[in-house]
């Protein structure tokens, strides 16, 4: 019997839940999202430092988080694992124009530095996922 004769063994397209802004979702992993941003040119990293600042991996400058040119902020909260409370920020360094990403914990997973940076970026749990879709500049 072939797949066409037995519908139960026929390959099926996976069901994909479309994300709802602000709603918990297991639709994408952090790695998938970082890889997608890297394909768009966001290949550098920003590392949290004390006092609401970040360090750019391209130029090693420490800059205030509020000075980052934000492109997007995407919340990850595993619907099946609430411990996955983090957000992924895509931004441009104000010092060298490098495009990079920044991973921040939020809620109970936020370090003091993560919380300071989120405040500096004026990001609350309610405003995550509201930024534009990441796109590399022209």
N, C-alpha and C positions, 0 to 999 in steps of 0.2 A: 504494500500500500504506500503511495507517495503522499507528500504533504498536501497536495491538492485534493486527494481523496479523503484525507483525514484532517478536518479543520482544526482539531485540538492540537495537532503537532505542527501546524503551519506557523512560521515565524510571524511574530506580531511586532508592531512598532511600540516602543516603550511609551508609557503614558508620562507626560511631563506636566507637572503643575506649574502654572504661570505664577510668578511672584506677585504678591499683593504688597504695595508699598507699606512699610512699617510692620508687616506681619511676619512672625517667625517662619522660616522656610529652610528646608534641606536641599533646595534646588541647586546650589553651587557650593563647592568647597572653597576654602580660602586659597588653596593652591590653584584651583581652576581660575578663580578670579584674578589672582596675581599674574598667572600666565596670560590671561586675556588682556590685562592691562599692559604687560610687557610687549605683547604683539602690537600694541598701539603706541609704543615708545616709552612707557613708564618703566624703565629698566633699573633705575637707581632706588635706593632706600633712604628713608628718613628714620632716624633713631630717636626715641624720646630721651630728653635730658631734663634735669631739674629746672624748675621755674617756668614751666609752660613753653619750653623751647625744644627744638629738634636739631639733630646734626645731619647734614647732607652727606651721603656716601660719595658723591662726585667731587665736591670742593672742600669737604671737611669743615665747612663753616657751621657754626651754631647760630641759628636764627630763631626769633620768636615765632611760635606757631601761628600767631595772628597774621604774620607777614607772608605765609604761604599763599600761593595763588591756587585755590582749590578748584578741582575739576569735578570730583565726585566724592561722595561718602556713602559707603554701602554697609549696611548692618548685616552681620551674620549671627543668627541665633538658631542653633539647631533645634528644630521642632521636637526632635527625639532626645536631645541632650541640652538642657538649659545652660550647662557649663560652657557652651560654645558662644558665649556672649562677647563678641568683638566686632570692631568695625574696621573697614579698609578705606583709607583715604588715598585718593590720587591727587597729586599736586605738583606744582612747579616751584623750584627753589628760587627765592627772590635774589639770591646772590649770583648764581651761575646759570640759571634757567634750565637746570636739569629736571627732567620729568621723573618722578619717583612715587613710591607708595609708602604708607605708614600704617602699621597695624596697632590698634588701640583696644584695650579691654574696656568694657563699660559695665555699669551696674556693679555687682559684687566682684567682678573680675578686674575692675579698674584699679591699677596702681595709683599712687598719689600723682606720679608724673603723667599717667594717662588721663586722669581726671583734670589736672591742670591744663593739659593740651586741649582736651575737649572743651573746657570752658573758654580757653583762648580762641578756639575755632568757632565758638558760639554754637556748639553741637550738643543737642539734648537727645534723649532717646526718641522723642517725638519728631525731631527733624532729620534723623538719619534716613537715608534712601530718597531724600527729596532733591538732591543735587542733580545736575544734568548727567546724562550718560557719558562716561569717560571717552574722550576722543583726543587723539594727539593733535596738537596745533599744526597749522599749515607750515 
